[in-house]
């Protein structure tokens, strides 16, 4: 930031911190493009980067736009239905009056005027039929528009809870699911385990082979995690190269088994450049496992899983540690 004369404001610091950490692939690509083009980073560019990549603004805009579209269609349909109901009420009143006229004319024996009244009844009836036909067509069209709006809204909601790079739950969804499952655990007295997983030496992949390979590493891990979950389990990208598995109804030994399976599966694979056959090396992870303690703050739960992950890193990486395995080691 100093080399590019960028003021160390909180927004600017967040942008460059996420860039350095590699947490936000879209932000990384945009900054790399700006550096390569020599465009620089004036305040307007920094503000745009923050609004586009470091706030939920884009997600909120997508949801707002879709909601407005659905609301507009609904309001139109309500208006048309109201107008149709008024017209039908007027037509019904007219028909009722004409029916009364027919009865009275029949009583009075004025048959020559009955034809005139019948023609008016037919005209009103045709008008109602035409109006109903037009209304049905518009309602059918509006139903399609509402269904499309609903589909877009569902998609926007999914995307607001999904990590764009890996397809896993994002941090927002992770927090929501952890709250939900901890509440369930408290209510039902069932076990709830958490696995925190970190890619070993991830920066080396980015620095040696570039961010595209780093992205592939994250996608590979995400794919392995998705293969391990079932039922109400949640796989999430916690941030950067750190991932998490929320495992309801799972005791700590079961969660440790899952963590080991993830570790072994990844350790047995490698990344290869499909065009050149060049090997990018093995991908390994370290994992920490913790069990939820009823009523505890969730940040404490996550912290204990992170502590176990830290022990796995200190012990040499490419391993799993559970909170009950051994006491916390001091860094040295």
C-alpha positions in Angstrom: 0.0 0.0 0.0 2.8 2.4 0.8 4.5 1.7 -2.5 1.3 2.7 -4.3 0.6 5.7 -2.0 -2.7 4.2 -0.8 -3.9 5.7 2.4 -4.2 3.1 5.2 -7.9 3.6 5.8 -9.9 0.7 7.3 -11.6 0.0 3.9 -8.3 0.2 2.0 -6.6 -2.0 4.5 -9.3 -4.6 4.3 -9.0 -4.7 0.5 -5.3 -5.3 0.5 -5.4 -7.7 3.4 -7.9 -9.9 1.6 -5.8 -9.6 -1.6 -2.7 -10.7 0.3 -4.6 -13.6 2.0 -6.1 -14.7 -1.3 -9.6 -14.9 0.3 -11.5 -13.3 -2.5 -10.6 -14.6 -5.9 -12.7 -12.0 -7.8 -10.9 -9.2 -5.9 -7.6 -10.8 -6.5 -8.2 -11.0 -10.2 -9.4 -7.4 -10.4 -6.3 -6.1 -8.5 -4.0 -8.2 -10.6 -5.6 -6.7 -13.7 -5.2 -3.1 -12.4 -1.6 -3.7 -11.6 -0.9 -5.2 -15.0 -2.6 -2.4 -16.8 -0.9 0.3 -14.7 -4.2 2.1 -14.0 -3.2 2.7 -10.4 -5.4 2.9 -7.3 -6.9 6.4 -6.8 -9.6 6.9 -4.2 -12.4 6.3 -6.7 -10.9 2.9 -7.7 -10.4 1.9 -4.1 -14.0 2.8 -3.2 -15.3 0.8 -6.2 -13.2 -2.2 -5.2 -14.6 -2.0 -1.7 -18.2 -1.7 -2.8 -17.9 -4.4 -5.4 -15.9 -7.0 -3.5 -15.9 -6.3 0.2 -19.5 -5.6 1.0 -22.7 -7.5 0.5 -23.9 -4.7 -1.8 -23.9 -6.8 -5.0 -25.9 -9.5 -3.2 -28.3 -7.0 -1.8 -28.8 -5.3 -5.1 -29.6 -8.6 -6.8 -32.1 -9.5 -4.1 -33.6 -6.0 -4.2 -33.9 -5.9 -8.0 -35.6 -9.3 -8.0 -37.9 -8.4 -5.1 -39.0 -5.2 -6.9 -39.7 -7.1 -10.1 -41.9 -9.6 -8.2 -43.6 -6.8 -6.3 -44.3 -4.8 -9.4 -45.9 -7.9 -11.1 -48.0 -8.6 -8.0 -49.2 -5.0 -7.8 -50.2 -5.1 -11.4 -52.1 -8.3 -11.0 -53.9 -6.9 -7.9 -54.8 -3.7 -9.8 -56.1 -5.6 -12.8 -58.1 -8.0 -10.6 -59.6 -5.0 -8.8 -60.6 -3.4 -12.0 -62.1 -6.6 -13.3 -64.1 -7.1 -10.2 -65.5 -3.6 -10.4 -66.4 -4.1 -14.1 -68.0 -7.5 -13.3 -69.9 -6.0 -10.4 -71.3 -3.3 -12.8 -72.1 -5.9 -15.4 -73.9 -8.1 -12.8 -75.9 -5.1 -11.7 -76.8 -4.3 -15.3 -77.8 -7.9 -16.0 -79.9 -8.0 -12.9 -81.7 -4.9 -14.0 -82.2 -6.3 -17.5 -83.5 -9.5 -16.0 -86.0 -7.5 -14.1 -87.0 -5.7 -17.2 -87.6 -9.0 -19.0 -89.9 -10.2 -16.2 -91.8 -7.0 -16.2 -92.1 -6.9 -20.0 -93.3 -10.5 -20.1 -96.0 -9.6 -17.5 -97.1 -6.6 -19.5 -97.2 -8.6 -22.7 -94.9 -6.2 -24.5 -93.1 -8.9 -26.6 -91.9 -6.4 -29.1 -89.5 -4.8 -26.5 -88.2 -8.2 -25.2 -85.9 -8.7 -28.2 -84.2 -5.3 -27.5 -83.5 -6.3 -23.9 -82.2 -9.7 -24.9 -79.8 -8.0 -27.3 -78.5 -5.8 -24.5 -78.1 -8.9 -22.3 -76.1 -10.6 -25.1 -73.9 -7.5 -25.5 -73.1 -7.4 -21.8 -72.4 -11.1 -21.7 -70.1 -10.9 -24.7 -68.3 -8.0 -23.0 -67.8 -10.2 -19.8 -66.5 -13.1 -21.9 -64.0 -10.9 -23.8 -62.9 -9.3 -20.5 -62.4 -12.7 -18.9 -60.4 -14.0 -21.9 -58.1 -10.9 -21.8 -57.8 -11.2 -18.0 -57.0 -14.9 -18.2 -54.3 -14.2 -20.8 -52.7 -11.5 -18.6 -53.0 -13.6 -15.5 -51.2 -16.5 -17.3 -48.5 -14.1 -18.4 -48.2 -12.7 -14.9 -48.0 -16.1 -13.4 -45.0 -16.8 -15.7 -43.4 -13.6 -14.7 -44.0 -14.3 -11.0 -42.5 -17.8 -11.4 -39.4 -16.3 -13.1 -39.1 -13.7 -10.4 -39.4 -16.4 -7.8 -36.7 -18.5 -9.5 -34.4 -15.5 -9.7 -35.1 -14.6 -6.1 -34.3 -18.2 -5.0 -31.1 -18.1 -7.0 -30.1 -14.8 -5.5 -30.7 -16.1 -2.0 -28.6 -19.2 -2.8 -25.8 -17.1 -4.2 -25.9 -14.8 -1.2 -25.2 -17.9 1.0 -22.7 -19.6 -1.3 -19.0 -19.1 -1.9 -18.7 -18.2 -5.6 -15.4 -20.0 -6.1 -16.0 -23.4 -4.4 -19.8 -23.7 -4.4 -19.8 -24.4 -0.6 -21.6 -22.4 2.0 -20.0 -19.0 2.7 -19.1 -17.5 6.0 -22.6 -16.0 6.4 -24.2 -19.3 5.8 -21.7 -21.0 8.1 -22.6 -18.7 11.0 -26.3 -19.2 10.4 -26.1 -23.0 10.3 -23.8 -23.1 13.4 -26.4 -21.1 15.3 -29.2 -23.3 14.1 -27.5 -26.6 14.8 -26.2 -25.4 18.3 -29.8 -24.5 19.2 -30.9 -28.0 18.0 -28.1 -29.6 20.0 -29.2 -27.7 23.1 -32.9 -28.6 22.6 -32.4 -32.3 21.8 -29.3 -33.0 23.8 -27.5 -34.4 20.7 -23.8 -34.1 19.9 -22.5 -31.4 17.5 -19.0 -31.5 16.1 -17.0 -29.0 14.2 -14.0 -29.5 12.0 -11.8 -26.6 11.0 -9.5 -27.4 8.0 -6.7 -25.4 6.5 -4.7 -26.0 3.3 -1.0 -26.6 4.2 1.4 -24.1 2.6 -1.3 -22.6 0.5 0.7 -19.4 -0.2 3.3 -21.5 -1.8 0.8 -22.6 -4.5 -0.2 -19.1 -5.2 3.4 -17.7 -5.3 4.8 -20.6 -7.3 2.1 -21.4 -9.8 -0.2 -18.4 -9.6 -3.7 -17.7 -8.3 -5.4 -19.9 -10.9 -3.7 -23.0 -9.5 -4.5 -21.8 -6.0 -8.1 -21.6 -6.9 -8.0 -25.1 -8.3 -6.5 -26.3 -4.9 -9.5 -24.8 -3.1 -12.0 -26.3 -5.5 -10.4 -29.7 -5.1 -10.7 -29.5 -1.3 -14.3 -28.3 -1.7 -15.1 -31.3 -3.9 -13.6 -33.7 -1.3 -15.6 -32.1 1.5 -18.8 -32.4 -0.4 -18.2 -36.1 -0.8 -17.9 -36.5 2.9 -21.0 -34.8 4.1 -24.5 -36.2 4.4 -27.9 -35.3 5.9 -27.8 -31.9 7.8 -24.0 -31.6 7.5 -22.7 -28.3 6.2 -19.4 -27.8 4.3 -18.3 -24.2 4.3 -15.5 -22.0 3.2 -14.7 -20.2 6.4 -12.3 -17.7 4.9 -9.3 -17.9 2.5 -7.8 -21.3 2.5 -9.7 -22.3 5.8 -12.8 -24.5 5.6 -15.2 -25.9 8.1 -17.5 -28.9 8.5 -20.5 -28.7 10.8 -21.5 -32.2 11.8 -24.8 -32.5 13.7 -25.6 -35.8 15.6 -21.9 -36.6 15.4 -19.7 -37.4 18.4 -16.1 -36.2 18.4 -14.6 -39.6 17.5 -16.9 -39.7 14.4 -15.9 -36.2 13.4 -12.2 -37.1 13.8 -12.8 -40.1 11.4 -14.4 -37.7 8.9 -11.4 -35.3 9.2 -9.0 -38.1 8.7 -10.8 -39.3 5.6 -10.7 -35.8 4.1 -6.9 -35.6 4.9 -6.1 -39.0 3.5 -8.2 -38.5 0.3 -6.4 -35.2 -0.5 -3.0 -36.6 0.4 -3.5 -39.3 -2.2 -4.2 -36.9 -5.0 -2.2 -34.3 -6.8 -2.8 -31.4 -9.2 -1.5 -31.7 -12.7 -1.5 -29.2 -15.6 -3.7 -30.9 -18.2 -2.0 -29.1 -21.1 1.6 -29.7 -20.1 1.4 -32.6 -17.7 3.3 -30.5 -15.2 2.7 -31.6 -11.6 1.8 -28.9 -9.1 2.5 -31.3 -6.2 0.4 -32.8 -3.5 -2.3 -31.0 -1.6 -2.4 -31.6 2.1 -4.5 -30.2 4.9 -4.4 -29.9 8.6 -7.6 -30.3 10.7 -8.8 -29.5 14.1 -11.9 -31.1 15.7 -14.0 -29.9 18.6 -17.3 -30.9 20.3 -20.0 -28.4 21.2 -20.5 -27.8 24.9 -24.2 -27.1 25.6 -24.9 -23.4 26.2 -21.4 -22.2 25.3 -20.8 -19.1 23.1 -20.2 -20.2 19.5 -17.0 -18.2 19.1 -15.6 -20.3 21.9 -16.6 -23.4 20.1 -14.9 -22.3 16.9 -11.9 -21.1 18.9 -11.4 -24.6 20.3 -11.6 -26.2 16.9 -9.1 -23.6 15.7 -6.8 -24.4 18.6 -6.8 -28.1 17.6 -6.0 -27.0 14.0 -3.1 -25.0 15.3 -1.7 -28.0 17.2 -1.9 -30.0 13.9 0.1 -27.3 12.2 2.7 -27.2 15.0 2.9 -31.0 14.9 4.1 -31.0 11.3 0.9 -30.4 9.2 -0.9 -33.0 7.1 -2.6 -34.3 10.3 -5.7 -34.1 12.4 -6.0 -33.1 16.0 -9.0 -33.2 18.3 -9.4 -31.0 21.3 -9.2 -33.9 23.6 -6.0 -35.4 22.0 -3.5 -33.5 24.0 -3.0 -30.2 25.7 -2.3 -27.0 23.8 1.4 -26.6 22.7 3.2 -23.4 22.9 4.6 -22.0 19.7 8.4 -22.1 19.5 
